[in-house]
Amino acid sequence: MRLTFDRGTLLLTQEGEDVAVVEVPWVLWDARVSSYRARPFRHTQLLAELRTRGVRVSDEATRFARLPGGAFTTPALRDYQQTALGLWNAADRKGIVSLPTGSGKTVVAIGAIAAAATSAICLVPTRVLLHQWREKLAEHYGGRIGALGDGAHDLEAITVATFESAFRAMGRIGHRFGLLVVDEAHHFGAGVRDEALEMCLAPARLGLTATPPHGEAGARLCDLLGPVVYRLGVADLAGGFLSSYEIVPVDVELDLDERALYETSLAIFREIHRAFLAKQPGASWIDFVRAASTSDRGRQGLAAWRTARRVLAFPIGKRRALASLVERHRDARVLIFTGDNPSAYEIAREHLIMPLTCDIGPKERAEAVAAFREGRLRALVSAQVLNEGFDVPDADVAIIVAGRFGEREYIQRVGRLLRPVPGKRARIYDLLTRGTSEIARAARMREGLALRTAPAA
């Protein structure tokens, strides 16, 4: 059997005697070419299975090469980084390392590339991270570093690619790398982007994230990258390798009009949502949204839910609390997080604070973050842009006005403040509306920060 890489798949072409592989896992018959195909991420398993069945295989799929000796200098690793890398190596160089924001996940990845000594592609979610990764890699690698994304189309033995660029290109280049590194790996496991990981043939795989997904998405990611081999939370490293911190809940009240609108909207939503769950027990939120979008009654429920959320996004009580905190910390470096762009723009106008949103171009965003680092801007406000990818180690105060995406978003936002600076103690203010779901949700979020997990088995 001859094995080749063909347009993002493995093509199994019969050579000579008749070979029956119909019962081999992971292969499908392609009548168009009268051959079997398989997904490249199954390459190692497929080879082992064929050889176990006595099939002689000519493997012509791989095109990656080993890096020359000394091409990479291994970075200095902290104890927990060495442990993480050791466990990844012990797991046949497949797996996910879960560490908090600011704890040096990129350094672990560079250590993995140096150890593997093979061509590697590093996938990142944003253009900002594309450039940050290239700069960090250049500190330890003397060769050319390729880039796919932000207008660049340079392919080298060591290449950094945005998720979207990798998705578009992997069908052509997926056989050229022996190691796949995925930063912010929690973005995968439940979407079409997973095909980028499927089309990559790399036998060695490393996922990096502060918040690995659970359930079906977690199982899927485990299949694509390997299991979680090491995990630490914020509480494990704060005060040592991360800055110490304190979370200060700030309770606020809705005024009478806000309370009436919130309670009325929530009652409408709950009635419609309960009726849906009665008919479809165990259905997910996505299932509800999909079903609700097809009927007038369902759309009424979704509209009521959005109204309730809008009330909590930036009510009068939060507006007053925010003004007080901004004034109190006028000499600090402050990050303000909102649940939506309209709230971010309101705060920007009211307090003359630079907003960072998806509407602000990447060049202007980069200039604003640079000004913040240099002290020319003392505060930034954002709905989502600052959740990932921006390195702002000098920030020492965060004000969380509202959120949208639960525990993962909360941990990422807190992590923005925890990059270690000598003598720094970060303070996070969490604005919470009494008598609403925000109180219980905030308690769950704080439990997520207190993760205390030994290395995964």
N, C-alpha and C positions, 0 to 999 in steps of 0.2 A: 504494500500500500504506500503510495506517494502522498506526502502531506505538504501542502503549500498554503500560503496566506493569500487570500483572494477577496478583495473588496470588503474587508472587515469580517471575513469568515475564514475558517479552516476548510480547505477543499481536500477531500480524500479521494484520490484517483487510483483505481485498481490497476496494478501492474502485473501482467503475467497471469498466473493461475487464478481461478475463481475464489474470491474471499468473501465470505458472508459476514457482514458487520451490522446486519439489521437489528440485532439484539444488543449491540453495544450502546451503553447510555450516551446521551448527549448528541447523537448524530441524527440527521434527518436527510431523507432522499430528496435530491433536487433533479426532477425529471428534465429540466431545461438543459442540463449538462451531463445527465446520466451518471451522476456521482453523488456521494454523500457530503454533507456539510456539517460543521460544528462551530460553536462560538469559541473564539480564540482564548478566552480566559479559562477554558477547560483544557488547554493544551497539555499541561503536565499530567492531569488525570487521564486524558484520552490516550496519550502515549503509553502510560502504565497499563491501562485496560487492554489495549490492543496487543501489547507484548505478552501480557498474562494469558491471552487467548491464543498465543502462538503466531500472531500475525507479524510478518516481517515488514518493518516500517522504514521508509526513506524519508527522514524528517528534513524538509527543505523550507520550513515555514519561518524559522528565526533568522533575523538579520542584525541582531544586536551583537556588540563586541565588548570585550573587557577593556577597561580603562588602563592605560599604561601605569606601571608602578610609580607611586609618588605623585600621581596626578592630583590627588586630594589629600589635604592635611586634615587629620581628624581634630575636630574642635575639642576644647576642654569641656568635659561633661561633669555636671553635678552628680551626686550619688544616685538620686532618683532617675536621672536621665540615663546613667549607665545601666541601672537595673532595668529600665524600660527597654533599652536597646538589647540587653542580654536576653530578656524574655522573648523579644521579637525574633532574635536569631535562633533561640531554642525552639520556636514555633515554626521552623522551616522558612523563616523570613516571610511570614504572612501574618497579618494581624493589625489591630487598631490600638493605638496608644492614646489614652484619654487623660489630658492634663489641662489645668485651668489656663485661661488667657494670661499671657505674660510670663508663663513658666518655662518657655524655651522649647516649644514643640518643634520649631524650625531647626534648632540645633540637633535635636534627636534625629531628624530627617537627614541632616548633613552627615551625621555619624553613620547612619544606615547606608547612605550612598558610598561613603568612604569604605565601609566594611564590605559591601557587595562588589565594589570595583567594577561595575558594569554600567552601560549606558542607562540613563534614567530620565523619566519625564515626570515633572511635578505639576499637578493640577491645582489651581487656585480659583476662588470664586470671583475675584474682582481684578480690574486693571491695576489698582493701587497695590494689591498684593503681588501681582506679576512683577512689578518693578522692585518691590521690597525683597522678594525672594531672589531675584537675580543679583541684587546688591549683596545680600547675605552669602549666597553661593560663591560670589566672586572673591570673598575673603578667604576661601579655603580651596578654590580651584583655579588653576592658572590658564585653563583652556577657554575657548569661546563658549558662551552660554547662549543657547537659542531662546527664542521667544515666539509664541503663537498667541496673538491677541494685541489689542490696542494698536492695530495697523501693522504689526510686525508679523513676518512669515519666515522666520529664520529657524531652521532645523539643525540642531547639533547633538552631539552625544549626550550632553546635559541640556535639557530644554525645559522651560517653564511655560505653561499654557493656561489660559483661562478655561473655565468649564465649557463655555460655549464654543471656543475655538477648538478645543479638544474633541468635542462632540462632532464638529464638522470634519475634522481632519483624521480622526483615528482610523477610519476605514482605509486610509492610504498609508498610515505610518505606524499602525498598532503593532507591527512585528519588529520594530527597530529598537525596542527598549527592553532591557532585562529587569528593570525595577520601575514600578509605578508608585508614586507618592501622591496621596490625595489630602490636601489641606482642607480643613472644615468639612470633613467627610460626612457629617450629618446631613448635608444637602442631598446625598444620594440614598438609594434604598427604596424610593417610592415614586419614580418618575421616568420620563423618557431619557433623561440624561444618563441613566444607568447604562445605556448602550455604549457610552464612551468607555466605561470600565470593561464591559463585555468584549468589545472589539480590540482591547489591548491584550497582547499575548504575554506580557511580562510575568515570569514565574514568581518573582519577588514582589510583594505588595505591602505598603504601609499606609494606613489611614491615620489621620491626626484630627482630633476634635476634643473640645471641652465637654460636649454633651452628646454622647452616642445615642442614637435612636433606640426605641424599644419596640416590642411587638413585631409585626410583619416587616416593617422597615428595617428593624434591627437584624432580623434573621436574614433578610435579603442582603444587607450590607456585609454581614458575616460571610455569606456565600461569595460575594464579589471581592472582598479584601481579606477575610479571615476574622477570627474572633477578637474580642477585646483582650489583649494580653497584659495590659497594665493600666491601672486607673487610680488617679488621685484627684481630690477635690480642693476647692479653695481653702477650706479649713485646715487641710493637711499641710499647706505651704505658707499660709499667711503668717506674717511676723518674722519669717526667715527668708525664704527665697522669693516670697511676695511681700508687698507692703502690708502692714497691719491695717485693720479697718474697723469701722463701726457703722452699723445701720441704724438710722434714727427714724422710726415711724412718725409721721406727722398726720394726725387725724383731722379731718375737716368735715364740715356739715354742708349738706345741700340746703339752699333756701327753700321757701315754701313752694314756689312755682317749679323749681327744678325737681323737688321731691315728688310733686304731683305728677309731672310728666314722666319721671323715671318709673314710678310705681305703676302708672297706667300702662306704659309701654311694656314693662316687664310682665305684667299680668296677661296682656294679649299674647305675647310671645310664648309664655309658659303654657298657656292653654293649648295653643296650636302645636307646640313641641311635644307636650305630653300625649296629645291625641295621635301624633305620628308614631311615637315610641310604643304606644299601646298596640298599634297594628304591626309594627316592625321592631320587636324587642331586640336590643343589642345593636341596633343600627348606629352608625357613626355620625358625627357632625356633617361630614361630607355627604353622606347618604341623605341626611335631612335637607341640606342646602339644595342638592340636586333635585329631590322630590318636590320641595317647596317652590322651586322656581317654575314649576309647570302648572300651578293653579293660583287663582286669585287669593284664596285663603292662605296658601303657603307664602305667597309674596307679601301678604299683610303681616304675617309673622316675622319674616325676615326684616321688613321695614321697621317693625316695632323693636326688634332686637338692635338694629342699627341706631335707632333713636335713643334707646337706653344707653348704649355705649357712647354716643355723642354727648349725652348729659354728663357722663363721668369723665370724659376726656379732658375738659378744662372748665369746671364750674367756678362760680364766684369764690367759693372757699379756697380752691386750689390757686386761683389767681392771686388772692391776698397772701396766702402762705408763700407762694413763689416770690412775690415782691419783697416780702420780709427777708427771705433767705438770700436773695440776690444782693440786697443791701447789706446784710450781715457779713457776707463773704465777698465784698467788693474788691478785696486785695488778693483773693485766691484765684486759682485756675478752675473754672467751673464748667462742667458738662451738664446740659439739661436735656432730658430724654422725654419725648412725648409719644402719644399713641397714634398720631396722624399728622399729616403735613399742615392742615389748617391751623391746628394748635401751635405748631412750631412757628408758623408765620405770625400768628397773633403775638406770641412771646417776643419774636424778633422785632416787631414794630413797637411794642410797648416798652421794651427795655433796651432797644438799639443793640441787639445781640445778633451776630452773624448766624444765619440759618444754614444748615447743611441738609439738603434734601435731594431727591432724584431729579428735581427741576434745575438744580445748580450744576453747571458743567464740570467735568473732571478737573480741568485746569484751575478753575476758580475754587473748587473744593480743596485741591492740593495747596493752593496759595493760602487759603484760610487756615488750614491745619498747620502750615509752616509758620504763619503769623502767631498762632496760638502757642506753638512750641517756643517761639522766640519771645513771647510775652507782649507782643504788639496787640493781640486780642486776648482778653481775659476770660471770655466765655464763648461757648458755642451751643447751639440748640439744634436737635435733630430728632426725626421720627425713627428712622431705621439706618441711615447711612453710617452712623458711628458704631453700630452694633458689631461690625466685623471689619478688619482690614486696616484701620487707622491706628498708628502707634502714637499715643499721646501720654508719655510717661510723667509729664509734669502736672497733669490734672490731679487735683487732690480733693475736690468736692464734686459730687454728682447729685442732681435733683431729678428723681424719677417722677414725672408728672402723671404719666399713664403708660401702659404697655399694650401689646396686642398678641404676642406669641408665646406667652407662658414662661416656663422654667428656663428654657434654652435662652430666650431673649434676656431674661433677668440676669442669668449668670454671665452672659456676654457683656451686658452693660456694666455690671459691677467690675468685671475683669478689666474694663478700660482704665480703671483707677489703680489697679493693683500691681502694675509694673514697678519693680523695686527701685526706690530712690532713697539714699541714706537719710534716716530720721523721719521719713514720711509716714503719716498715719492718715489714711483716706477716710472721708466721711461721706456716707450715702444717705440722703434724705428720701424717704419713700412717702409720697403724698397719697393718703388713703381716705376714701369717703366712708364715713360711718354709716352703718345700716345698709351696706351694699356688699356685693360679692368680692369687692376688692380686699376686704379685711382677711377673709379666709384664704384667698388666693395668695396674698402676700406672705402669710404664714407658711404656705407650701413652698413658696419660692425661697424663703430663708432656710427651710429644711434642705432644699437642694444645694445650697451653698455649704451646708455643714456635712457634706459627703465625706465619710471616712472609710475608704476602701483599701484593703490590702491588694497587692499585685494579683491580677486575675490568674486563675489556675490554667 
